[in-house]
Amino acid sequence: MSFINYAAKEINCKIVYYGPGLGGKTTNLQYIYNTTQEAQKGKMISLTGDTERTLFFDFLPLNIGEIRGFKTRFHLYTVPGQHFYDASRRLVLKGVDGIVFVADSQLEKMEDNLNSLKSLDLNLKEQGYDLHHIPFVFQFNKRDTDNPIPLKVLHEQLNSFGAEEIEATAVKGIGVFDTLKAISKQVLRSIRS
């Protein structure tokens, strides 16, 4: 749920990158952060633990444009991918305006993708959201792997509701900004309506 700061004339929107562990969520945010001009970004906060890469979130405010004289600021978050951090994932999803589901294209990760999507659906329902009625983009990451899951299979197994899909290799920056642009447009459309 976007937050309007009338004093600063800003609309603050929250986008969460969700998906299985080590699927590329943090890599997406790091790439965006590292290639964005200093004046457009805030400080990135990364909390890591001994057993996983991102314990709570990576935070990045990014100015995208204006709506009726208000600047739009996007706050980008990742969630820990491991299922035993479900409480942290629910916490990060509070107040979400849009979701990027980063699916891992490695053949052996299909079950992790499915489990993570089920977890996302349950966590959203607990907070009164409907996965089918929130700005949502699939990023099929790691397309450069030797034997990636065919796009048709990813689509059939994960995307039963016709969300936008983008191919990516986040470690090389391929598809990263296309994904951000797609989810940002959906969030802005949602705010305007």
N, C-alpha and C positions, 0 to 999 in steps of 0.2 A: 504494500500500500504506500504510494508515494507521499512524501511529506513536503508541504509548502512552507518555506521560510519567507514570510512577507517582508521582513526587515531587509534581508539580503536579496530579495526578488529572485529566489531560486526554488525550483522544483527538484527535489531529491528523489531519485529512483534507485531501487535496489535490484541488481541482477545477480543471481546465484548460479555458479557453474557447479553442476552436480554430476556424479558418475562414479564408476568403480575406482578402486584404489590404483594409483599409478597409471591412470588412463590419459592424463594430459591436462587436467584442470589447472594445476599450478603453473605448468608450462605455458598455457594460454595467457594467464595473467602476467607472468613474468615477461613474456614477449611484448604484450601490449604496453606494460610499464616501461620497459627498456627502449621502446621505439616511439614513445610519446614525448612531446616537448615538455620541458620542465615547467613551463608556465601553465600547462593544462592538467597537471597531475598533482595529487597530494602525496603524502608519504605512504609507502606500502608497508603494511604490518604483517609479518609472517610469524606464526607461532608453531614451532615444530617440537615433536617429542622424540623419544628414543625408538619407538616402534612404528611410526608413520611419518609421512612427509609434512602434512599440514594438519595440525591438531584442531584449530578452530577456523581461521579464515585468513585470506589475503585481502587487504582493503585497498581500493584504488578509486578515488573520485576522478571522474573524467568529464569535462565539459563537452557537450555534443551540439547544442544549439539553443534556440529560444522558442518559447510558446507564449504568445500574447505578452511579450516584454519580460518574461521570466526566463532566466538562464536555466538550462537543464543540466543537472549534475548526476552522473551515474556512479553508483557505488558498486564495485564488482567484488564479489566474494567467491571463495571456493569452500567446499566442505570436505572433511576427511572422508575418503572413499571406503574405508573399512567398516563393515557392518556393526562392529562392537562400539563404534562412536555415534550410534544413532541419536543419542540425546543431544550431542553437539550439532548434528545435522539438522535436527528439528529446531534448535535454537537459532541457527543461521538462517533458516527458512522463514522465520517470523518477519512479516511485513514485506515479503518478496513481491516484486512487480513483474519479473520475467525470469525465465529459467533457460539455461543452456545445458543440455544433457550431453556430456562428452563421452561418447561410446568408444571403447577400445576395439580397433579392427583386427587385433590378433585373434586367430582362430580359437585358441584355447581360452579366450576371455569372454566368449558369448554368454556363458552361464552367469558370469559376474555382471555383465551388462544387464541381463534380464533381472537378476536379483536386485541390482541397484535401482532399476526403473520401478520395480514393485515397491521397494522401500520409499522412493520418492513419492509415489502415489499415496501410500499409507500416511506418510508424514504430512503431506499436503492436506489430505482429508481430515486429519486430526486438528488442523488449524482452520478448517472451513473453506479450503481451496479445492477447486476441481482441475485436475491435470489437463482436461480437455478444454478448459475455458480460461486459461492464463497464457500470456505471451510465452511461447515455447519454441526452441530451435534445437534440432539434433545436430551435433557435430560428430561426424564419423571420422575419428582421429586415427593416426598411425597408418595412413593409407600407403605409406612407403614400406611397410613390412613385407617380408618375402612372399607370404601367402595370406593376404588379407581376406577377411570374410567378404564375400561378394556383396556389393551394394544392395542387390535385390533381396538377399537374405536379411541384411540389417534392417532394411525397410519393412519387410514382412514380419520379422520377429519383434521389432521394437516400436514401429511407428503405425500403430493401428488407427490413429486418429488424424493422420494427414498433416503433421507438423512439417515445417520447412526443414530441409536437410542440406547440410554442407559438408563436403569432403575436406579433410585437413591433414596436415602433417605439422602439428603445432611446434615441434622442435625446430623446424625450418621456417616457421612463420606462415606457411601455406594455409590459407583458409581462416586464419585467426581473426583478421580484421573483417573478413566477409561475414563471419559468425557474429562478431560484435555489432556490425552494421545491421544485420538482419534482426537480431533481438532488440536493438535500440529502436528501430523503426516500429516494431510491433508494440513495444512499451509506449512509445509516443502516441501511436494510434489509439491505444487503450486509454491513455490519459485524456486525449482529446474527446473521446466518446463518452 
